[in-house]
Amino acid sequence: MYETILKNLVRIGTVTATAPASRAARVKFQDTGVTSDWLPVLAARPYIRDYDGPQETEARAGGSGYPMFESHTHGLVIRPWMPKVNATVLCLYLPVFNADGFILGELGPLGKLRQWADQ
């Protein structure tokens, strides 16, 4: 029994569904063909430029003297990371029988990650 528990502590699988509102996803593990229940996605905090004020892009100097190119900023919307369907993710399970698990992050070369594939 302990060998099975230890063997399944760290798992790699493919995301089959996501629930951004509850920050959870379901993952299919290729070695068993089993799809997990809803797993919480670990909070991955983005870089926050300023904690006490509004989030905005940095001001850039305009060019050519035209009003449309004047220095300006834009407001930012910062959302926590969520895996996309078909992304390969790393999961960690608690070391007990029939334990809860968590999605730690996405695996793969940076340029080929599903997170940035459509950007």
C-alpha positions in Angstrom: 0.0 0.0 0.0 2.8 2.5 0.9 4.5 1.9 -2.4 1.3 2.8 -4.3 0.9 5.9 -2.2 4.5 7.1 -2.8 4.4 6.2 -6.5 1.4 8.5 -6.9 2.6 11.6 -4.9 3.8 13.5 -8.0 1.8 13.0 -11.2 1.9 14.5 -14.7 -1.3 14.7 -16.7 -3.3 16.7 -19.2 -6.0 19.2 -18.2 -9.5 18.1 -19.4 -11.6 20.9 -17.9 -11.2 24.1 -15.9 -13.3 26.1 -13.5 -11.7 29.5 -13.2 -14.2 30.9 -10.8 -13.3 28.2 -8.2 -9.6 28.0 -9.4 -9.9 24.2 -10.1 -9.2 21.9 -13.0 -9.6 18.2 -13.9 -6.6 16.3 -15.1 -6.3 13.0 -17.0 -3.3 10.8 -16.2 -2.1 9.0 -19.2 -0.5 6.1 -17.3 -3.8 5.1 -15.8 -6.3 6.7 -18.1 -8.1 8.0 -15.0 -9.4 11.6 -14.8 -9.1 13.3 -11.5 -11.8 15.0 -9.5 -11.6 18.8 -9.4 -8.1 19.7 -8.2 -7.3 23.2 -6.8 -4.8 25.2 -8.7 -1.9 26.5 -6.6 -1.9 30.3 -6.5 0.9 31.7 -8.7 1.2 35.3 -8.0 2.1 37.6 -10.9 4.5 40.5 -10.5 2.7 43.4 -8.9 4.4 46.8 -9.6 2.6 48.7 -6.8 0.6 47.3 -3.9 -1.0 50.6 -2.7 -2.1 52.2 -6.0 -3.9 51.4 -9.2 -2.1 49.0 -11.6 -1.0 50.7 -14.7 1.5 50.3 -17.5 4.7 52.3 -17.2 4.6 55.7 -19.0 6.5 55.7 -22.3 7.8 58.8 -24.0 5.8 59.7 -27.0 7.3 60.3 -30.4 7.1 62.7 -33.3 5.2 65.4 -31.3 1.8 64.2 -32.5 -1.0 64.0 -29.8 -1.7 60.4 -30.6 1.9 59.5 -29.6 2.0 61.4 -26.3 3.2 59.7 -23.1 0.4 57.8 -21.5 -0.4 54.7 -19.4 -3.1 52.1 -19.4 -4.9 50.3 -16.5 -4.0 46.7 -16.0 -6.2 43.7 -15.1 -4.1 41.1 -13.4 -5.6 37.6 -13.1 -4.1 34.6 -11.4 -2.7 31.9 -13.7 -5.1 29.0 -14.7 -4.1 26.1 -16.9 -5.8 25.7 -20.3 -7.5 22.6 -21.5 -4.9 20.2 -23.0 -2.0 21.7 -21.1 0.4 19.3 -19.4 0.5 20.0 -15.7 2.4 18.8 -12.6 0.2 17.6 -9.7 1.1 16.9 -6.1 -1.0 14.6 -3.9 -1.0 14.3 -0.1 0.8 11.1 1.1 -2.3 9.2 2.3 -4.6 6.8 0.6 -7.3 8.4 -1.6 -5.8 11.9 -0.9 -6.5 15.3 -2.2 -4.2 16.8 -4.8 -3.2 20.1 -6.2 -2.0 21.5 -9.6 1.4 23.1 -9.1 2.0 24.4 -12.6 2.4 23.8 -16.3 5.2 21.7 -17.9 7.0 22.2 -21.2 9.3 24.6 -23.0 8.3 28.2 -22.4 7.5 29.0 -26.1 5.3 25.9 -26.4 3.3 26.1 -23.2 -0.5 26.2 -23.7 -0.7 29.3 -21.6 1.1 31.4 -24.3 0.2 29.3 -27.3 -2.7 31.6 -28.4 -1.0 35.0 -27.5 
